[in-house]
Amino acid sequence: MPTYRAPVKDTQFVLDAVVGLNNFSNLPGFAEATPDTVAAILEEGAKFCENVLAPINLSGDQEGCTRHDDASVTTPAGFKAAYDAFVEAGWGTLAADPAYGGQGLPHVVATAIAEYLSSANMAFSMYPGLNEGAQAAITAVGSDAQKRIYLPRMVEGRWTGTMNLTEPQCGTDLGLIRTRAEPQADGTYKITGTKIFISAGEHDLSDNIIHLVLAKTTGAPDSVKGISLFIVPKFLVEADGSLGARNAVKCGSIEHKMGIHANATCVMNYDGATGYLIGEEMKGLRAMFIMMNAARLGVGVQGLAQGEVAYQNAAIYARDRVQGKALGIVANAEPIPEPASKADPIIVHADVRRMLMDGRAFNEGARALILWGALHVDLAHQAATADERQVADDLIGLLTPVIKGYCTDQGYAVATSAQQVYGGHGYITEWGMEQFVRDARIAQIYEGTNGIQAMDLVGRKLGMNGGRALRAWLALLAQDIADAKGDERLAALAGGLEKATGELQAATMWLMQNGLAKPDNAGAAATAYLHLMGIVALGRMWLVMAKASHAALDAGAGDRAFYDAKLITARYFAERFLPDAGALRRKLEAGAEALMALPAEAF
Amino acid sequence: MPTYRAPVKDTQFVLDAVVGLNNFSNLPGFAEATPDTVAAILEEGAKFCENVLAPINLSGDQEGCTRHDDASVTTPAGFKAAYDAFVEAGWGTLAADPAYGGQGLPHVVATAIAEYLSSANMAFSMYPGLNEGAQAAITAVGSDAQKRIYLPRMVEGRWTGTMNLTEPQCGTDLGLIRTRAEPQADGTYKITGTKIFISAGEHDLSDNIIHLVLAKTTGAPDSVKGISLFIVPKFLVEADGSLGARNAVKCGSIEHKMGIHANATCVMNYDGATGYLIGEEMKGLRAMFIMMNAARLGVGVQGLAQGEVAYQNAAIYARDRVQGKALGIVANAEPIPEPASKADPIIVHADVRRMLMDGRAFNEGARALILWGALHVDLAHQAATADERQVADDLIGLLTPVIKGYCTDQGYAVATSAQQVYGGHGYITEWGMEQFVRDARIAQIYEGTNGIQAMDLVGRKLGMNGGRALRAWLALLAQDIADAKGDERLAALAGGLEKATGELQAATMWLMQNGLAKPDNAGAAATAYLHLMGIVALGRMWLVMAKASHAALDAGAGDRAFYDAKLITARYFAERFLPDAGALRRKLEAGAEALMALPAEAF
């Protein structure tokens, strides 16, 4: 069975060296996030994830969720007890508003814990994850009364939430929604329709489930302009907050799917269910996008999380599994001597190390990018000046699709490579590696496929406010590169990053010159551009981490091996990841012509 | 449910344009492979695969194999009937020796059919696939008596075969084998040990199962030098060929695994089973490698086959699924007009086409490479002169690890992209796309992981006979490029291939200068080098196909759309695949230093 150790020391390093958490203690929420508090949270979170969640990950995948004839759904053995412990410890309350029972800590701290939860048990972590998404929407557009009724119990975790967007005929293109909301005399609505792919739509973990549902009100335009958002509780809520009648919403079936078996993916049937408008009528998409942007960062975390846990197990296996002799030994003598041991651990083989180093270089770089991104979510709300808030908002807006798209594509690749380290055993269920691959796969698909992320990046984010966000990001890169060049120990990495950034700038220029007049050029370039952005973003994080590692070593840090490993991995990133930047630029500059040339019937 | 249409026209095109099948009609076997015969075989094979095998692929995955208390194994519903039909039609006899009931056709024809079988039902196709591997070993090293007893029934398909290499402690490194063979007074051996991952080790399809088992004879060296190969039939065979007593070999369990659920992956327990030495004592590995080289080409076919069937379904979905408007339409007007239709088929979106074109460019290129490779298997045995046989043997030896490694890595990538086209539906079992991904995954792992393929390429094949094979391959590339430059319509593709070939030559030079003295440099470069070889090899196939397409169009071919599509896809390959060559070279030239720097305990 696979194991998991939360990378607390790595998280701490990123919080110190990249996020600079201590620089923000003047801001609300950050004041409480003292080094001691953060250390305690990470340590306790690590224990919970390692000891409670990880042990039921493989069994949860095997058992899956069960829908009963009465439309109720049971989660796998151990999940209810683990969820009760989760609520008891308050793991869902970290970054929530103290007004509703939250601890009011920065998102960056909650994001660090989110990684551990997802590594230990991705399917489990989605129940509280969806709950947080629903809370975000209620917080953003709910009335005071709605907040007062729903948020305290959702924050605590006794109630959970869901997001209901997709319908059979309608995924990315929400204008096609058919679910109807018929206004009633008492101000409520009757919601009727079928929603699919509703994660955590029905289960036995919480007392109530608060569905947030997109629907079109009677007479509204049959397009995205006619969509409103509704709260539809599984159990109606009395004025005193107690549970009332069962609402007319039921789980019609649960999907059989590639992975995340322990999370119930439900078809939800709304049959004249009582719903409450939340936010303004026909402004439902806006609320949904608030929720979705936060969710997209969370999905990026899942890519990292599966890459991390898969890497950890591959590293253990590579140190343990004895097979073949190190090349160096065999090749240096003729005839081949009878070796002292019959075989070496496979970690002696360079090609096995390549797979492990790919994992390290991505995981550690992605953790830095994600926590740095989460800091900017905080700063976008909490920074002292309007200018600082705007810059933070620009940067995280630009990088959200990159974090979601690049980190999930690479997380899947890392999980696949980690499985490969096991040879045939990696294909066998009991070793757990194939589950990491199957679970990681969904993160590339949901919350907007990675193709949609790429279109969001090139079609919306690049051009917003005259390209202000990209300019801020490039300025940051230029500054970091210029600073690093002063230190000859960083020159190679800084030079590689400068070259990759040059490819990014050239690709951006190409997009400006070719994408506006002919949008298919933007579409044809989008995924390559997103990956190019991802490589440069991780390169920048490695530069920052390398700089901090040299500083720590110069200051006589006790744990030299830790910082040496960072410097070696930074070099590996420069040597093995950055070269793709040039190839990606060449690919995207090929444009849309060959792509769009074939008639549809030729496929 | 997914569908499958065998790409008969594409196969024909490759057989004509790339393989030049008609040029070899003077050779044994090829004489019978007249255009009419080949066309009939492809058409009939297509029908069988489409109508018999494809319909039980998804259900076979769902049901899987069942081991009963008496150690017998039942295949999923429909498999026995399909196998009987397979035997009845003689699909396993195409390339087998007429002396044993085969049709004696070229391997290249059988390989074309192997693709169809694997696309339609990979798990099913492995039963006859393993059987052919076992036949190859018996053919290569069996005595006349052994051939006479086993081959006719195995060729017919009434008996099947298996390959037993792996043990719990022993995968790649066969020196670690513990299975023992104790000589008996009657010349037989008692075989005792446990073999794992035995595909088709036990099932209900055939009357007898002929296990080929690696074991060490009493007193033999406890290393690769002490390994012998044995025939261990499930039922002992009487002198008249009838079945005798049940042998002491049983299926201990079947593995639960990521995919190919309908193929029984068995733990086989040998408990003093009667075995017959095949070939010379302690020369067992040699026989196994004969079998394995053929098997590796077959695994490359599986990579292509899963890429092809996944692509086909993605293309159908992309033409059918209506979601979002084409960018061109939305962007050209302000305010956005209410469009005539609410949404377009998603094939209008450039990023969806990117995934489909990646699939086409790989699948069609890989089919050409694989059939061209299969031709060289034939030529290595059948070509008229010793020189021609040697060149063919050199080329297929060099390219076998490339076909296995590159085609399975890319086949998996294409299957994953095809799944992505489906959005959330791709993750749901009933659509069948996630099965293609899970099935494709094993091909990167078995018959020598792709890392082992890469080591075989750089550590063995490159240097054999002073690099003779690579020189022959580079000369072929240079000739094709020089020829193509005379036609300005081919200049861009030829130029791109020339550049990529230059990267390959430089990478080879780097390997010669750095890999011999320090083998870890070769190990660190191996996978990147294999991919670089793969890209160049597919590039060469696209150049040949583009040339043939122009020739067909110049000659007034009726089906212009077919050849136009080839030319567009060739251009796409040049624009979107060839640029990786430079990045791969840069990565491999980074060498082993950063890779090997960390102590094992740092992972």
Interface residues (C-beta under 8 A of the other chain):
Chain A: T166 Q169 C170 G171 T172 D173 G175 L176 I196 F197 D222 S223 E255 H256 K257 M258 G259 A315 A318 R319 V322 Q323 G324 L327 G328 V330 A331 E338 K342 A343 P345 I347 V348 H349 A350 D351 V352 R353 R354 M355 L356 M357 R360 Y412 T416 Q419 Q420 G423 G424 G426 Y427 I428 T429 E430 E434 V437 R438 R441 I442 Q444 I445 Y446 T449 N450 G451 A454 M455 G459 K518 P519 D520 N521 A522 G523 A524 A526 T527 A561 A565 I568 T569 R571 Y572 E575 R576 P579 D580 G582 A583 R586 K587 A590 A592 A594 L595 M596 A597 L598 P599 A600 E601 A602 F603
Chain B: T166 Q169 C170 G171 T172 D173 G175 L176 I196 F197 D222 S223 E255 H256 K257 M258 G259 A315 A318 R319 V322 Q323 G324 L327 G328 V330 A331 E338 K342 A343 P345 I347 V348 H349 A350 D351 V352 R353 R354 M355 L356 M357 R360 Y412 T416 Q419 Q420 G423 G424 G426 Y427 I428 T429 E430 E434 V437 R438 R441 I442 Q444 I445 Y446 T449 N450 G451 A454 M455 G459 K518 P519 D520 N521 A522 G523 A524 A526 T527 A561 A565 I568 T569 R571 Y572 E575 R576 P579 D580 G582 A583 R586 K587 A590 A592 A594 L595 M596 A597 L598 P599 A600 E601 A602 F603
